[in-house]
Each structure stands twice: as C-alpha cells, then as structure tokens.
Amino acid sequence: MIFITSLLYTDLSEETSLLYLTIVYAVRMFGLSLVMMPVTTAGINVLPRQLIPHGTAMNNTMRQVSGSIGTAILVSIMTASAGTQNNEAMIQGVNNAFIVAAVVAFLSLILSFFIKKNTKHDIESD
C-alpha cells in the first residue's frame, strides 16, 4: 500500500484535486499502520526476555530519529529539485521526493520477505 500510494503521489499537478490527495493519503497511512505493528513485534520477538524493555526503548528512539532524518532528506530533495519558487517547480520537487520515497518503499517491500520468523523451537532454545 505504501509503495503504490507513493507511486500515485509522483504525478501531481496543479489540477490534482484535494479529494484525490486526501484519499491517497488515508490509504497511505492505513498501509503504514498495517506495517508498524508487525515489524515492531517481529523485532522485539527475536530478543531474549530480559532485553525486551531495552529493545522497545531503542525501537521507539530509532523510529523517531529515522523519521526525522527521512523527513529532512525528502524535504531537501524537494527543495533542491524545485530550484525556483513557482508552483510547477515546487510540485515537481514534491514529485521527485515521492519518487525517492517510492524507491525506499519498494526496497522495504523486498526486504520484508527476509524478516526472520521465530518458531516455538527457536524461542525455547534462547
């Protein structure tokens, strides 16, 4: 969902409706909510029981830091590719930022197939 909605945001123009933006954004955030809990659970499940509180704290910290860094990078791409202050250039900057976001989402989709799943045997051997 995140990859597809990122692709939908790569072709914006001055004629793009607010309804389109709102619906795509709602679907994007729904996709994000479907991703965050399972990924967090998978990350915490590989830790031994005594490290779970530290893993949760580290996960929360890294989520905030990486979100800030990702926002800064995408805004930098947007402003660098816009160049001038006219509307078309700014919209093209947003399109370019979403192209980068779509590439990151696609790479994340590929990497999601390599998330290790713990079996009952793996958990008992820890």
C-alpha beads as a LAMMPS data file, in Angstrom:
LAMMPS data file: protein, C-alpha beads

126 atoms
125 bonds

1 atom types
1 bond types

-500.0 500.0 xlo xhi
-500.0 500.0 ylo yhi
-500.0 500.0 zlo zhi

Masses

1 110.0

Atoms # bond

1 1 1 0.000 0.000 0.000
2 1 1 2.780 2.425 0.884
3 1 1 4.636 1.690 -2.355
4 1 1 1.522 2.070 -4.515
5 1 1 0.417 5.297 -2.841
6 1 1 3.945 6.678 -3.158
7 1 1 3.720 5.990 -6.883
8 1 1 0.343 7.731 -7.012
9 1 1 1.947 10.827 -5.486
10 1 1 4.693 11.003 -8.145
11 1 1 2.462 12.562 -10.804
12 1 1 0.916 15.550 -9.046
13 1 1 -0.008 18.745 -10.859
14 1 1 -1.843 21.980 -10.185
15 1 1 -5.059 20.256 -11.289
16 1 1 -4.761 17.438 -8.719
17 1 1 -7.867 17.539 -6.550
18 1 1 -7.903 17.757 -2.790
19 1 1 -10.160 14.687 -2.700
20 1 1 -7.516 12.649 -4.571
21 1 1 -4.785 13.813 -2.199
22 1 1 -6.930 13.031 0.846
23 1 1 -7.929 9.540 -0.275
24 1 1 -4.388 8.555 -1.300
25 1 1 -3.042 9.925 1.991
26 1 1 -5.650 7.992 4.015
27 1 1 -4.763 4.753 2.210
28 1 1 -1.049 5.518 2.717
29 1 1 -1.485 5.999 6.462
30 1 1 -3.609 2.852 6.702
31 1 1 -0.792 0.942 4.993
32 1 1 1.699 2.449 7.406
33 1 1 -0.407 1.360 10.364
34 1 1 -0.504 -2.188 8.954
35 1 1 3.291 -2.228 8.708
36 1 1 4.417 -0.729 12.010
37 1 1 2.906 -3.177 14.496
38 1 1 4.030 -6.433 12.806
39 1 1 7.541 -5.099 12.164
40 1 1 7.858 -3.915 15.761
41 1 1 6.559 -7.265 17.016
42 1 1 8.964 -9.201 14.801
43 1 1 11.876 -7.092 16.020
44 1 1 11.005 -7.483 19.682
45 1 1 10.303 -11.230 19.389
46 1 1 13.907 -12.033 18.454
47 1 1 15.184 -10.572 21.732
48 1 1 15.680 -12.547 24.930
49 1 1 13.081 -11.769 27.590
50 1 1 15.452 -9.652 29.727
51 1 1 16.291 -7.360 26.764
52 1 1 12.707 -6.641 25.671
53 1 1 12.409 -3.347 27.651
54 1 1 15.689 -2.101 26.177
55 1 1 14.657 -3.243 22.700
56 1 1 11.353 -1.394 22.989
57 1 1 13.087 1.797 24.094
58 1 1 15.620 1.507 21.284
59 1 1 12.858 0.831 18.751
60 1 1 10.944 3.926 19.840
61 1 1 14.065 6.080 19.758
62 1 1 15.194 4.831 16.350
63 1 1 11.689 5.279 14.910
64 1 1 11.692 8.941 15.976
65 1 1 15.248 9.621 14.819
66 1 1 14.875 7.855 11.469
67 1 1 11.551 9.593 10.863
68 1 1 13.212 12.949 11.412
69 1 1 16.172 12.092 9.196
70 1 1 13.883 10.730 6.478
71 1 1 11.759 13.875 6.564
72 1 1 14.860 16.061 6.340
73 1 1 16.195 14.089 3.371
74 1 1 12.895 14.180 1.473
75 1 1 12.406 17.900 2.117
76 1 1 15.980 18.516 0.961
77 1 1 15.288 16.591 -2.252
78 1 1 12.071 18.521 -2.738
79 1 1 13.644 21.955 -2.297
80 1 1 16.826 21.145 -4.240
81 1 1 14.931 19.848 -7.246
82 1 1 12.407 22.709 -7.180
83 1 1 15.043 25.387 -7.702
84 1 1 12.689 28.325 -8.250
85 1 1 9.657 29.493 -6.329
86 1 1 6.971 28.967 -8.987
87 1 1 4.185 26.437 -8.402
88 1 1 5.153 23.999 -11.151
89 1 1 8.729 23.732 -9.893
90 1 1 7.576 23.141 -6.318
91 1 1 5.123 20.454 -7.443
92 1 1 7.915 18.797 -9.439
93 1 1 10.052 18.875 -6.279
94 1 1 7.280 17.078 -4.389
95 1 1 7.000 14.536 -7.212
96 1 1 10.755 13.914 -7.041
97 1 1 10.631 13.448 -3.277
98 1 1 7.859 10.872 -3.678
99 1 1 9.869 9.067 -6.364
100 1 1 12.624 8.622 -3.775
101 1 1 10.027 7.563 -1.184
102 1 1 8.610 5.014 -3.652
103 1 1 12.087 3.553 -4.240
104 1 1 12.624 3.258 -0.467
105 1 1 9.168 1.683 -0.062
106 1 1 9.935 -0.821 -2.838
107 1 1 13.257 -1.774 -1.249
108 1 1 11.479 -2.155 2.102
109 1 1 8.880 -4.377 0.459
110 1 1 11.622 -6.638 -0.899
111 1 1 13.423 -6.723 2.469
112 1 1 10.176 -7.585 4.289
113 1 1 10.296 -11.060 2.775
114 1 1 13.539 -11.712 4.654
115 1 1 12.211 -10.958 8.141
116 1 1 13.035 -13.924 10.348
117 1 1 10.044 -15.640 11.869
118 1 1 10.603 -17.317 15.230
119 1 1 9.281 -20.807 15.649
120 1 1 8.422 -22.258 19.034
121 1 1 11.696 -24.227 18.909
122 1 1 13.724 -21.014 18.328
123 1 1 12.103 -19.285 21.294
124 1 1 12.673 -22.216 23.671
125 1 1 16.347 -22.529 22.737
126 1 1 17.033 -18.877 23.814

Bonds

1 1 1 2
2 1 2 3
3 1 3 4
4 1 4 5
5 1 5 6
6 1 6 7
7 1 7 8
8 1 8 9
9 1 9 10
10 1 10 11
11 1 11 12
12 1 12 13
13 1 13 14
14 1 14 15
15 1 15 16
16 1 16 17
17 1 17 18
18 1 18 19
19 1 19 20
20 1 20 21
21 1 21 22
22 1 22 23
23 1 23 24
24 1 24 25
25 1 25 26
26 1 26 27
27 1 27 28
28 1 28 29
29 1 29 30
30 1 30 31
31 1 31 32
32 1 32 33
33 1 33 34
34 1 34 35
35 1 35 36
36 1 36 37
37 1 37 38
38 1 38 39
39 1 39 40
40 1 40 41
41 1 41 42
42 1 42 43
43 1 43 44
44 1 44 45
45 1 45 46
46 1 46 47
47 1 47 48
48 1 48 49
49 1 49 50
50 1 50 51
51 1 51 52
52 1 52 53
53 1 53 54
54 1 54 55
55 1 55 56
56 1 56 57
57 1 57 58
58 1 58 59
59 1 59 60
60 1 60 61
61 1 61 62
62 1 62 63
63 1 63 64
64 1 64 65
65 1 65 66
66 1 66 67
67 1 67 68
68 1 68 69
69 1 69 70
70 1 70 71
71 1 71 72
72 1 72 73
73 1 73 74
74 1 74 75
75 1 75 76
76 1 76 77
77 1 77 78
78 1 78 79
79 1 79 80
80 1 80 81
81 1 81 82
82 1 82 83
83 1 83 84
84 1 84 85
85 1 85 86
86 1 86 87
87 1 87 88
88 1 88 89
89 1 89 90
90 1 90 91
91 1 91 92
92 1 92 93
93 1 93 94
94 1 94 95
95 1 95 96
96 1 96 97
97 1 97 98
98 1 98 99
99 1 99 100
100 1 100 101
101 1 101 102
102 1 102 103
103 1 103 104
104 1 104 105
105 1 105 106
106 1 106 107
107 1 107 108
108 1 108 109
109 1 109 110
110 1 110 111
111 1 111 112
112 1 112 113
113 1 113 114
114 1 114 115
115 1 115 116
116 1 116 117
117 1 117 118
118 1 118 119
119 1 119 120
120 1 120 121
121 1 121 122
122 1 122 123
123 1 123 124
124 1 124 125
125 1 125 126
